[in-house]
Amino acid sequence: MVNRISVGLSLLVLSSIGSYAPGAAQERVKIAYSLADASNVVWFTALDGGIYRKHGLDVELIFIQSSTMSVSTLVSGDIQIANSSGGAVASAVVAGANLVMTACYINTLPYELVVQESVKSVEDLRGKNVGISRVGSASDVAARVLIKGLGLEPVKDVPIMQVGGPSERAAAFRTGKIVGFPSPPGTIHLAKGMPHRILISTADFQKRFDFPYICSTTTKSYLASNRETMKKLTMALIEATHFLKTRKEETKKYIAKYTRQNNPQYLEASYMANVKLHERVPLVTREGTEVQIKEALSRKPGATLRVEDMVDDSIVRELEKSGFIDKVYR
């Protein structure tokens, strides 16, 4: 289901991010996002805070249930830009899509493995189903990484089942169809009446797991012919990231609005996690992209793919070199 969010919800522009000129020409852009959760808060902030409009963009955010599906709509030309994960992009590029990630605002995988209360040890998980949205999605990558972190082999030791979005996974968990699922930080505070425990979290890893998680993605042809548009988008999201890092209470209101959750624990945990996770300079992690390429190639024997085939964050480098990012954070 597609949920279209009006760009006219709010034209309030706070003093720290500049002013909106009502008479300025605005360029229409459709952007897909796949999760109405706190990890996408800068995209929502840029909309409601008027930051897109400040940079001459009339943005329509379109909800599409998974990163894999949002990438598909990008390929079909229904939208111009997708907020997607590197795993979904790598899988699409290996399959022949002409896509490129231009910036990543979160470069790690912030997930925890939520399991039934009866799963008290690693051995209790062996042979039990863990639910994800779709193969190649961020939840799929997270499930595999977390299962490996427990010393088990995904699929072989712990079956991975495609279930659907967060609500479908919660329902499958409640009925016992799955005994666990990967979840972003803070979300577990919303699990009312669902006895559970956190078996492992990526935060428990000694070394950060690099992963291109929240990334602006487009087609190579769109980037080539609309580079200025992509630059405006990048500038807007960098300013929205600064807003996130400096305006806690206002940001929590945006999180509450778009997640439709007012649980204080959830809002606080989500905010604190995302302040740490969001990059000041949103370059795309090369190490994380290489891992996703390797995963995608394992499912497509004979195919080839390099980081430079699916990453072009030259706009971010230009903005950093020009002093734009330093000026935003001054």
Contacts in CASP RR format, 6 or more apart in sequence:
PFRMAT RR
TARGET T0000
AUTHOR 0000-0000-0000
METHOD contacts of the structure
MODEL  1
MVNRISVGLSLLVLSSIGSYAPGAAQERVKIAYSLADASNVVWFTALDGG
IYRKHGLDVELIFIQSSTMSVSTLVSGDIQIANSSGGAVASAVVAGANLV
MTACYINTLPYELVVQESVKSVEDLRGKNVGISRVGSASDVAARVLIKGL
GLEPVKDVPIMQVGGPSERAAAFRTGKIVGFPSPPGTIHLAKGMPHRILI
STADFQKRFDFPYICSTTTKSYLASNRETMKKLTMALIEATHFLKTRKEE
TKKYIAKYTRQNNPQYLEASYMANVKLHERVPLVTREGTEVQIKEALSRK
PGATLRVEDMVDDSIVRELEKSGFIDKVYR
1 63 0 8 1.000
1 65 0 8 1.000
2 62 0 8 1.000
2 63 0 8 1.000
2 64 0 8 1.000
3 62 0 8 1.000
3 63 0 8 1.000
4 60 0 8 1.000
4 61 0 8 1.000
4 62 0 8 1.000
4 63 0 8 1.000
5 47 0 8 1.000
5 60 0 8 1.000
5 61 0 8 1.000
5 62 0 8 1.000
5 63 0 8 1.000
7 47 0 8 1.000
7 52 0 8 1.000
7 53 0 8 1.000
7 58 0 8 1.000
7 59 0 8 1.000
7 60 0 8 1.000
7 61 0 8 1.000
9 47 0 8 1.000
9 48 0 8 1.000
10 48 0 8 1.000
10 49 0 8 1.000
10 50 0 8 1.000
11 20 0 8 1.000
11 22 0 8 1.000
11 49 0 8 1.000
11 50 0 8 1.000
11 53 0 8 1.000
12 48 0 8 1.000
12 49 0 8 1.000
12 50 0 8 1.000
13 19 0 8 1.000
13 20 0 8 1.000
13 49 0 8 1.000
13 50 0 8 1.000
13 51 0 8 1.000
13 54 0 8 1.000
14 49 0 8 1.000
14 243 0 8 1.000
14 247 0 8 1.000
14 250 0 8 1.000
16 242 0 8 1.000
16 243 0 8 1.000
16 246 0 8 1.000
16 247 0 8 1.000
17 49 0 8 1.000
17 50 0 8 1.000
17 51 0 8 1.000
17 54 0 8 1.000
17 239 0 8 1.000
17 240 0 8 1.000
17 242 0 8 1.000
17 243 0 8 1.000
18 54 0 8 1.000
19 54 0 8 1.000
20 50 0 8 1.000
20 53 0 8 1.000
20 54 0 8 1.000
24 53 0 8 1.000
24 56 0 8 1.000
25 56 0 8 1.000
26 53 0 8 1.000
26 56 0 8 1.000
26 57 0 8 1.000
26 58 0 8 1.000
27 56 0 8 1.000
27 57 0 8 1.000
27 58 0 8 1.000
27 229 0 8 1.000
27 232 0 8 1.000
28 58 0 8 1.000
28 60 0 8 1.000
29 52 0 8 1.000
29 57 0 8 1.000
29 58 0 8 1.000
29 59 0 8 1.000
29 60 0 8 1.000
29 80 0 8 1.000
29 81 0 8 1.000
29 229 0 8 1.000
29 233 0 8 1.000
30 59 0 8 1.000
30 60 0 8 1.000
30 62 0 8 1.000
30 78 0 8 1.000
30 79 0 8 1.000
30 80 0 8 1.000
30 81 0 8 1.000
31 43 0 8 1.000
31 59 0 8 1.000
31 60 0 8 1.000
31 61 0 8 1.000
31 62 0 8 1.000
31 79 0 8 1.000
31 80 0 8 1.000
31 81 0 8 1.000
31 82 0 8 1.000
31 83 0 8 1.000
31 233 0 8 1.000
32 61 0 8 1.000
32 62 0 8 1.000
32 63 0 8 1.000
32 64 0 8 1.000
32 70 0 8 1.000
32 73 0 8 1.000
32 74 0 8 1.000
32 79 0 8 1.000
32 81 0 8 1.000
32 82 0 8 1.000
32 83 0 8 1.000
32 84 0 8 1.000
33 40 0 8 1.000
33 43 0 8 1.000
33 61 0 8 1.000
33 62 0 8 1.000
33 63 0 8 1.000
33 64 0 8 1.000
33 70 0 8 1.000
33 82 0 8 1.000
33 83 0 8 1.000
34 63 0 8 1.000
34 64 0 8 1.000
34 65 0 8 1.000
34 66 0 8 1.000
34 67 0 8 1.000
34 69 0 8 1.000
34 70 0 8 1.000
34 83 0 8 1.000
34 84 0 8 1.000
35 166 0 8 1.000
35 184 0 8 1.000
36 63 0 8 1.000
36 258 0 8 1.000
36 259 0 8 1.000
36 260 0 8 1.000
37 166 0 8 1.000
37 184 0 8 1.000
37 187 0 8 1.000
37 259 0 8 1.000
37 270 0 8 1.000
38 184 0 8 1.000
38 186 0 8 1.000
38 255 0 8 1.000
38 259 0 8 1.000
38 270 0 8 1.000
38 271 0 8 1.000
38 273 0 8 1.000
38 274 0 8 1.000
39 106 0 8 1.000
39 110 0 8 1.000
39 184 0 8 1.000
39 213 0 8 1.000
39 214 0 8 1.000
39 274 0 8 1.000
39 277 0 8 1.000
40 83 0 8 1.000
40 214 0 8 1.000
40 258 0 8 1.000
41 244 0 8 1.000
41 251 0 8 1.000
41 254 0 8 1.000
41 255 0 8 1.000
41 258 0 8 1.000
41 274 0 8 1.000
42 105 0 8 1.000
42 214 0 8 1.000
42 237 0 8 1.000
42 240 0 8 1.000
42 241 0 8 1.000
42 243 0 8 1.000
42 244 0 8 1.000
42 278 0 8 1.000
43 61 0 8 1.000
43 83 0 8 1.000
43 237 0 8 1.000
43 240 0 8 1.000
44 61 0 8 1.000
44 254 0 8 1.000
44 257 0 8 1.000
44 258 0 8 1.000
45 51 0 8 1.000
45 240 0 8 1.000
45 243 0 8 1.000
45 244 0 8 1.000
45 251 0 8 1.000
45 254 0 8 1.000
46 52 0 8 1.000
46 59 0 8 1.000
46 236 0 8 1.000
46 237 0 8 1.000
46 239 0 8 1.000
46 240 0 8 1.000
47 59 0 8 1.000
47 61 0 8 1.000
48 254 0 8 1.000
48 257 0 8 1.000
49 243 0 8 1.000
51 236 0 8 1.000
51 239 0 8 1.000
51 240 0 8 1.000
51 243 0 8 1.000
52 58 0 8 1.000
52 59 0 8 1.000
52 233 0 8 1.000
52 236 0 8 1.000
54 236 0 8 1.000
54 239 0 8 1.000
55 232 0 8 1.000
55 233 0 8 1.000
55 235 0 8 1.000
55 236 0 8 1.000
56 232 0 8 1.000
57 229 0 8 1.000
57 232 0 8 1.000
57 233 0 8 1.000
57 236 0 8 1.000
62 73 0 8 1.000
62 79 0 8 1.000
64 70 0 8 1.000
64 73 0 8 1.000
65 133 0 8 1.000
65 164 0 8 1.000
65 165 0 8 1.000
66 88 0 8 1.000
66 133 0 8 1.000
66 134 0 8 1.000
66 137 0 8 1.000
66 164 0 8 1.000
66 165 0 8 1.000
67 82 0 8 1.000
67 84 0 8 1.000
67 85 0 8 1.000
67 87 0 8 1.000
67 88 0 8 1.000
67 137 0 8 1.000
67 138 0 8 1.000
68 88 0 8 1.000
68 91 0 8 1.000
68 92 0 8 1.000
68 133 0 8 1.000
68 134 0 8 1.000
68 135 0 8 1.000
68 136 0 8 1.000
68 137 0 8 1.000
69 134 0 8 1.000
70 79 0 8 1.000
70 82 0 8 1.000
70 83 0 8 1.000
70 84 0 8 1.000
70 88 0 8 1.000
71 82 0 8 1.000
71 84 0 8 1.000
71 88 0 8 1.000
71 89 0 8 1.000
71 92 0 8 1.000
71 97 0 8 1.000
71 99 0 8 1.000
71 217 0 8 1.000
72 92 0 8 1.000
73 79 0 8 1.000
73 82 0 8 1.000
74 80 0 8 1.000
74 81 0 8 1.000
74 82 0 8 1.000
74 84 0 8 1.000
74 99 0 8 1.000
74 217 0 8 1.000
74 218 0 8 1.000
74 219 0 8 1.000
75 92 0 8 1.000
75 97 0 8 1.000
75 98 0 8 1.000
75 99 0 8 1.000
75 219 0 8 1.000
77 219 0 8 1.000
80 218 0 8 1.000
80 222 0 8 1.000
80 226 0 8 1.000
80 229 0 8 1.000
81 216 0 8 1.000
81 217 0 8 1.000
81 218 0 8 1.000
81 222 0 8 1.000
81 230 0 8 1.000
81 233 0 8 1.000
82 216 0 8 1.000
82 217 0 8 1.000
82 218 0 8 1.000
83 214 0 8 1.000
83 215 0 8 1.000
83 216 0 8 1.000
83 217 0 8 1.000
84 101 0 8 1.000
84 215 0 8 1.000
84 217 0 8 1.000
85 137 0 8 1.000
85 138 0 8 1.000
85 141 0 8 1.000
85 211 0 8 1.000
85 212 0 8 1.000
85 213 0 8 1.000
85 214 0 8 1.000
85 215 0 8 1.000
86 101 0 8 1.000
86 211 0 8 1.000
86 212 0 8 1.000
86 213 0 8 1.000
86 215 0 8 1.000
86 289 0 8 1.000
86 292 0 8 1.000
86 310 0 8 1.000
87 136 0 8 1.000
87 137 0 8 1.000
87 138 0 8 1.000
87 141 0 8 1.000
87 212 0 8 1.000
87 292 0 8 1.000
87 295 0 8 1.000
87 296 0 8 1.000
88 136 0 8 1.000
88 137 0 8 1.000
88 138 0 8 1.000
89 99 0 8 1.000
89 101 0 8 1.000
89 212 0 8 1.000
89 215 0 8 1.000
89 217 0 8 1.000
89 292 0 8 1.000
89 310 0 8 1.000
90 289 0 8 1.000
90 292 0 8 1.000
90 293 0 8 1.000
90 295 0 8 1.000
90 296 0 8 1.000
90 305 0 8 1.000
90 310 0 8 1.000
91 136 0 8 1.000
91 296 0 8 1.000
91 299 0 8 1.000
92 99 0 8 1.000
93 99 0 8 1.000
93 296 0 8 1.000
93 305 0 8 1.000
93 309 0 8 1.000
93 310 0 8 1.000
94 293 0 8 1.000
94 296 0 8 1.000
94 297 0 8 1.000
94 299 0 8 1.000
94 300 0 8 1.000
94 303 0 8 1.000
94 305 0 8 1.000
95 300 0 8 1.000
97 219 0 8 1.000
98 219 0 8 1.000
98 220 0 8 1.000
98 221 0 8 1.000
99 217 0 8 1.000
99 218 0 8 1.000
99 219 0 8 1.000
99 220 0 8 1.000
99 310 0 8 1.000
100 217 0 8 1.000
100 218 0 8 1.000
100 219 0 8 1.000
100 220 0 8 1.000
100 223 0 8 1.000
100 310 0 8 1.000
100 311 0 8 1.000
100 312 0 8 1.000
101 212 0 8 1.000
101 215 0 8 1.000
101 216 0 8 1.000
101 217 0 8 1.000
101 284 0 8 1.000
101 289 0 8 1.000
101 310 0 8 1.000
101 311 0 8 1.000
101 312 0 8 1.000
101 313 0 8 1.000
102 215 0 8 1.000
102 216 0 8 1.000
102 217 0 8 1.000
102 218 0 8 1.000
102 223 0 8 1.000
102 230 0 8 1.000
102 234 0 8 1.000
102 284 0 8 1.000
102 312 0 8 1.000
102 313 0 8 1.000
102 315 0 8 1.000
102 316 0 8 1.000
103 215 0 8 1.000
103 216 0 8 1.000
103 234 0 8 1.000
103 237 0 8 1.000
103 282 0 8 1.000
103 283 0 8 1.000
103 284 0 8 1.000
103 313 0 8 1.000
103 315 0 8 1.000
103 316 0 8 1.000
104 212 0 8 1.000
104 213 0 8 1.000
104 214 0 8 1.000
104 215 0 8 1.000
104 216 0 8 1.000
104 279 0 8 1.000
104 282 0 8 1.000
104 283 0 8 1.000
104 284 0 8 1.000
104 285 0 8 1.000
104 313 0 8 1.000
105 214 0 8 1.000
105 215 0 8 1.000
105 216 0 8 1.000
105 237 0 8 1.000
105 241 0 8 1.000
105 278 0 8 1.000
105 279 0 8 1.000
105 282 0 8 1.000
106 213 0 8 1.000
106 214 0 8 1.000
106 274 0 8 1.000
106 277 0 8 1.000
106 278 0 8 1.000
106 279 0 8 1.000
107 210 0 8 1.000
107 211 0 8 1.000
107 212 0 8 1.000
107 213 0 8 1.000
107 279 0 8 1.000
107 283 0 8 1.000
107 284 0 8 1.000
107 285 0 8 1.000
107 288 0 8 1.000
108 202 0 8 1.000
108 208 0 8 1.000
108 209 0 8 1.000
108 210 0 8 1.000
108 211 0 8 1.000
108 213 0 8 1.000
108 277 0 8 1.000
108 285 0 8 1.000
109 138 0 8 1.000
109 141 0 8 1.000
109 142 0 8 1.000
109 145 0 8 1.000
109 202 0 8 1.000
109 209 0 8 1.000
109 211 0 8 1.000
109 213 0 8 1.000
110 184 0 8 1.000
110 185 0 8 1.000
110 202 0 8 1.000
110 203 0 8 1.000
110 213 0 8 1.000
110 273 0 8 1.000
110 277 0 8 1.000
111 138 0 8 1.000
111 139 0 8 1.000
111 142 0 8 1.000
111 145 0 8 1.000
111 146 0 8 1.000
111 182 0 8 1.000
111 183 0 8 1.000
111 184 0 8 1.000
111 185 0 8 1.000
111 201 0 8 1.000
111 202 0 8 1.000
112 146 0 8 1.000
112 182 0 8 1.000
112 183 0 8 1.000
112 184 0 8 1.000
112 185 0 8 1.000
112 188 0 8 1.000
112 198 0 8 1.000
112 200 0 8 1.000
112 201 0 8 1.000
112 202 0 8 1.000
112 203 0 8 1.000
113 130 0 8 1.000
113 143 0 8 1.000
113 146 0 8 1.000
113 147 0 8 1.000
113 150 0 8 1.000
113 180 0 8 1.000
113 181 0 8 1.000
113 182 0 8 1.000
113 183 0 8 1.000
113 198 0 8 1.000
113 199 0 8 1.000
113 200 0 8 1.000
113 201 0 8 1.000
114 173 0 8 1.000
114 180 0 8 1.000
114 181 0 8 1.000
114 182 0 8 1.000
114 183 0 8 1.000
114 188 0 8 1.000
114 191 0 8 1.000
114 196 0 8 1.000
114 197 0 8 1.000
114 198 0 8 1.000
114 199 0 8 1.000
115 125 0 8 1.000
115 179 0 8 1.000
115 180 0 8 1.000
115 196 0 8 1.000
115 197 0 8 1.000
115 198 0 8 1.000
115 199 0 8 1.000
116 173 0 8 1.000
116 176 0 8 1.000
116 179 0 8 1.000
116 180 0 8 1.000
116 195 0 8 1.000
116 196 0 8 1.000
116 197 0 8 1.000
117 195 0 8 1.000
117 196 0 8 1.000
117 197 0 8 1.000
118 124 0 8 1.000
118 179 0 8 1.000
119 125 0 8 1.000
119 128 0 8 1.000
119 179 0 8 1.000
119 180 0 8 1.000
119 197 0 8 1.000
119 199 0 8 1.000
120 197 0 8 1.000
122 150 0 8 1.000
122 151 0 8 1.000
122 152 0 8 1.000
122 199 0 8 1.000
125 147 0 8 1.000
125 150 0 8 1.000
125 152 0 8 1.000
125 158 0 8 1.000
125 179 0 8 1.000
125 199 0 8 1.000
126 152 0 8 1.000
126 157 0 8 1.000
126 158 0 8 1.000
127 157 0 8 1.000
127 158 0 8 1.000
127 159 0 8 1.000
128 158 0 8 1.000
128 159 0 8 1.000
128 178 0 8 1.000
128 179 0 8 1.000
128 180 0 8 1.000
129 158 0 8 1.000
129 159 0 8 1.000
129 160 0 8 1.000
129 161 0 8 1.000
129 177 0 8 1.000
129 178 0 8 1.000
129 179 0 8 1.000
129 180 0 8 1.000
130 143 0 8 1.000
130 147 0 8 1.000
130 158 0 8 1.000
130 159 0 8 1.000
130 160 0 8 1.000
130 161 0 8 1.000
130 178 0 8 1.000
130 179 0 8 1.000
130 180 0 8 1.000
130 181 0 8 1.000
130 182 0 8 1.000
131 139 0 8 1.000
131 143 0 8 1.000
131 160 0 8 1.000
131 161 0 8 1.000
131 162 0 8 1.000
131 163 0 8 1.000
131 169 0 8 1.000
131 172 0 8 1.000
131 178 0 8 1.000
131 180 0 8 1.000
131 181 0 8 1.000
131 182 0 8 1.000
132 139 0 8 1.000
132 140 0 8 1.000
132 142 0 8 1.000
132 143 0 8 1.000
132 160 0 8 1.000
132 161 0 8 1.000
132 162 0 8 1.000
132 163 0 8 1.000
132 164 0 8 1.000
132 169 0 8 1.000
132 181 0 8 1.000
132 182 0 8 1.000
133 139 0 8 1.000
133 140 0 8 1.000
133 162 0 8 1.000
133 163 0 8 1.000
133 164 0 8 1.000
133 165 0 8 1.000
133 168 0 8 1.000
133 169 0 8 1.000
134 140 0 8 1.000
134 162 0 8 1.000
134 164 0 8 1.000
135 162 0 8 1.000
136 295 0 8 1.000
138 211 0 8 1.000
138 213 0 8 1.000
139 169 0 8 1.000
139 181 0 8 1.000
139 182 0 8 1.000
140 160 0 8 1.000
141 211 0 8 1.000
141 292 0 8 1.000
141 295 0 8 1.000
142 182 0 8 1.000
142 202 0 8 1.000
143 154 0 8 1.000
143 160 0 8 1.000
143 181 0 8 1.000
143 182 0 8 1.000
144 154 0 8 1.000
144 160 0 8 1.000
145 202 0 8 1.000
145 209 0 8 1.000
146 182 0 8 1.000
146 199 0 8 1.000
146 200 0 8 1.000
146 201 0 8 1.000
146 202 0 8 1.000
147 153 0 8 1.000
147 154 0 8 1.000
147 157 0 8 1.000
147 158 0 8 1.000
147 160 0 8 1.000
148 154 0 8 1.000
149 200 0 8 1.000
149 205 0 8 1.000
150 199 0 8 1.000
150 200 0 8 1.000
152 158 0 8 1.000
154 160 0 8 1.000
161 172 0 8 1.000
161 177 0 8 1.000
161 178 0 8 1.000
163 169 0 8 1.000
163 172 0 8 1.000
163 177 0 8 1.000
163 178 0 8 1.000
163 181 0 8 1.000
166 183 0 8 1.000
166 187 0 8 1.000
169 178 0 8 1.000
169 181 0 8 1.000
170 191 0 8 1.000
170 194 0 8 1.000
172 178 0 8 1.000
172 181 0 8 1.000
173 179 0 8 1.000
173 180 0 8 1.000
173 181 0 8 1.000
173 194 0 8 1.000
173 196 0 8 1.000
174 194 0 8 1.000
184 270 0 8 1.000
184 273 0 8 1.000
185 201 0 8 1.000
185 203 0 8 1.000
185 269 0 8 1.000
185 270 0 8 1.000
185 273 0 8 1.000
186 265 0 8 1.000
186 266 0 8 1.000
186 269 0 8 1.000
186 270 0 8 1.000
186 273 0 8 1.000
187 266 0 8 1.000
187 270 0 8 1.000
188 196 0 8 1.000
188 198 0 8 1.000
189 263 0 8 1.000
189 265 0 8 1.000
189 266 0 8 1.000
189 269 0 8 1.000
190 261 0 8 1.000
190 263 0 8 1.000
190 266 0 8 1.000
202 209 0 8 1.000
210 285 0 8 1.000
210 287 0 8 1.000
210 288 0 8 1.000
210 291 0 8 1.000
211 285 0 8 1.000
211 288 0 8 1.000
211 291 0 8 1.000
211 292 0 8 1.000
212 284 0 8 1.000
212 285 0 8 1.000
212 288 0 8 1.000
212 289 0 8 1.000
212 292 0 8 1.000
215 284 0 8 1.000
216 230 0 8 1.000
216 233 0 8 1.000
216 234 0 8 1.000
216 237 0 8 1.000
218 226 0 8 1.000
218 230 0 8 1.000
220 312 0 8 1.000
222 230 0 8 1.000
223 230 0 8 1.000
223 312 0 8 1.000
227 315 0 8 1.000
230 315 0 8 1.000
231 315 0 8 1.000
231 318 0 8 1.000
231 319 0 8 1.000
234 282 0 8 1.000
234 315 0 8 1.000
234 316 0 8 1.000
234 319 0 8 1.000
235 319 0 8 1.000
235 324 0 8 1.000
237 282 0 8 1.000
238 282 0 8 1.000
238 319 0 8 1.000
238 324 0 8 1.000
238 325 0 8 1.000
238 328 0 8 1.000
239 328 0 8 1.000
241 278 0 8 1.000
241 279 0 8 1.000
241 280 0 8 1.000
241 282 0 8 1.000
242 328 0 8 1.000
242 329 0 8 1.000
243 250 0 8 1.000
243 251 0 8 1.000
244 251 0 8 1.000
244 274 0 8 1.000
244 275 0 8 1.000
244 278 0 8 1.000
245 275 0 8 1.000
245 278 0 8 1.000
245 280 0 8 1.000
248 271 0 8 1.000
248 275 0 8 1.000
251 271 0 8 1.000
252 267 0 8 1.000
252 268 0 8 1.000
252 271 0 8 1.000
255 261 0 8 1.000
255 267 0 8 1.000
255 270 0 8 1.000
255 271 0 8 1.000
256 262 0 8 1.000
256 267 0 8 1.000
259 266 0 8 1.000
259 270 0 8 1.000
261 267 0 8 1.000
280 325 0 8 1.000
280 329 0 8 1.000
281 316 0 8 1.000
281 320 0 8 1.000
281 325 0 8 1.000
282 313 0 8 1.000
282 316 0 8 1.000
283 313 0 8 1.000
283 316 0 8 1.000
283 317 0 8 1.000
284 311 0 8 1.000
284 313 0 8 1.000
286 307 0 8 1.000
286 311 0 8 1.000
289 307 0 8 1.000
289 310 0 8 1.000
289 311 0 8 1.000
290 307 0 8 1.000
293 305 0 8 1.000
293 306 0 8 1.000
293 307 0 8 1.000
293 310 0 8 1.000
296 303 0 8 1.000
296 305 0 8 1.000
297 303 0 8 1.000
297 304 0 8 1.000
297 305 0 8 1.000
319 325 0 8 1.000
END
